[in-house]
Amino acid sequence: METRPIFVLLALLAATAVFAEAYMWTDEEGVVHYSDRPFPGATVIDLGERSHSRPQPTTASTTTATPTATTESSEQTASAYTSLQITSPGPEETLWNIEATLNVSLVLTPALMPGHQVRAYFDGIPQIVSGTSFQLNEVYRGVHNLQVEVIDANGKLMIRSQPNRFYVQQNTVR
C-alpha cells in the first residue's frame, strides 16, 4: 500500500484547520452562539492558539451596524460586569443533609450596581433573589441545576453564569 495519498490527505486536513475561522455572538436573550459561518455583529475567534483557556474574541469584519451614542452607552453598561460565578454549591458537588435549604454564594465582578437584580434559575424556574448570597428553600434530594443572571431595572440581561449541576443526598433514619 502506498502511503503518499495518506500524507497528502493529512496535509490537506492540517491546512484547513489552520485557515478555519470561528465566530461568536450573543443574541437578544444573552445566549452565546458559535459558528464557522459569519453572522452580523459576530466576533472572530482566533483558533491559531491551542490552549485550555477560553478563546479571546477579536472584532470581526462582519459587524454591520455603526454604534450610536445611545448604543455605546448601553454597551458600556452591558459590559460593566466582567464575571459572574456560582461558588457555592460547587459544580458537581454532592451536598448531604441540607434539610431542604440551600445556601448559595456568588462572585460578581464588579459588585451589583444600584437598580440591578439577581435572578436565579433553580431547576429552570426563575426567581428574583436578594443579592449575591441567598437561600433557596424546598431543595430536596436528587439532581439539581442552578444558573444565575444579573438584570437591570428594565429587565435587560447584563450577565449570566454558567449552569451549575449539583446533587443533594439525605441520610435515611430507620
N, C-alpha and C positions, 0 to 999 in steps of 0.2 A: 504494500500500500504506500502510495506516495504521500508525504507529509506536507508538501508545498501548499496545496489548497487549504489545508487546516491552518497553516501560518498566515496565509492571506486573509482568511476569514477572521481570525483573531485580530489581525492588524486593523481590519475594517471596523470591527466591533469596538476596539480601543479608540479609534479615531472618532467614531460617532459619539462615544461617551465624553470625549474631550470637548467636542463642539456643542454638546447639548446645553440647552438653556432651560431654566425652570422659572416660573412666575408665581408670585404670591400676591393675594389681595384679600381685603376684608369687605364683606358685604354689609348691607344696611343694618343687619341684626348682630353684627360683630363677629360673625363666623369667618375664620380664616380659611382660604382656599388655596390650593397649589395646583399648578398645571404645567404642561410642557408647551402650551399654546399661549400667545399674548392675549391679554384681556385689558380693556380700557381701565386705566388707573392702577394697573398692576406694577409691581416692582420686580426686577430681575434678581434672581438668587444666583450668586456665584457658586457653581458646582466644581470649580477647579480645586478647591481645598477639600481634602478628605480629613475631617476631624469629627470628634464625637460631640462637639458643641453645636448649638443651633445656628444655622446659616444667617449671616448678616445681609439683609437685602440692600440693593442699590437701586436708585431710581431708574425706571425703565423708560425707553423711548415711546412706550405705548400710552403714556399719560396724555389725555386729550384735552381735558379742561384746564383753563387757566384760572388759578385761585383769585378770588376777590378778597377785599379786606375782611368781609364777614366770614368767608370760608377760612381764611388764615387764622382768625381769632378762635373759631370753633375748633380748628385742627390743633391749635396750641392747647386749648382746654382738653381736647380728647387725648392728646399725648402727654398731659400733665402727670399721669400715673405711669410709672415705669415698670412696676411689677406688683403682682397680687398672688400670694401663695397661701395654701391651707397648711398650717404647721401642725395642727392637732385636730382630728386624728391624722396620723401619717398615712401615706399611700400603702395599701395592702396590709394595714395594721389590724391585728385582732385585739379587741377590747373585751375584757372579762367583767361580768357582774356590774354593769354601769347603772343598774336599777332604772332603766328606761330614760335616763337623762344623759345627753351627750354634750360635753363641753367642747366648744370649737374655738380655735385660735387662728387668726390670720396675720400675715405680714403684708402691709400695703405701703408702697413707697411711691411718692411721699404720703404723709398722713391724709386721712379722709378730710376732704375740703368741706367748708360750710355749704349746706344745701344738698350735699350728695348723700346717698344712702347705699347700704349694702343689702343686696338681695341674695338669699341663699336658695339653692335648688336641692332639697333633700328628697332623694328618690324621685326626682323630676317635678316635685311640687314646689312652686316658688313661694317665698315669704320674705317680707322685709324684716331684717334683724337689727339689733342695736349695736352698731359699731363693729370693731374687729375682734371682739371677744364676746361670745354669746352662748346660750344653751338651747338645745333642741330637745323637746320632750316627746315621749312616746316612741323612743328608739328601742325597738325590741330585737331579739336575736335574729341573726340572718346576715345576708349580704346587703350592703347599703352603698349608695352613691351620693356624693356631695360635690357641688360646684357653687362658687360664689361669683358675684359680679358687683361692680360699682356703677350706679346710675346717677345722673344729675337730677336737678329739680324738675326737669321736663320729662324724665323717664328715659332719656337717651343713654345707651350703653357707653360707659367710659373705658372699662377694662374687665376682663373675665379671667378667672383662674382656670387651671387645668382640672379636668374631672378627677375626683379622688374616690377610689373604692376602698371600703373597709369592712370589717366583719365584727359582729357582736356575738359573744357566747355567754351563756348563763349556766352556772352550776345547777344541777338538779338536786333538790332536797328529798330524801327518801324517808 
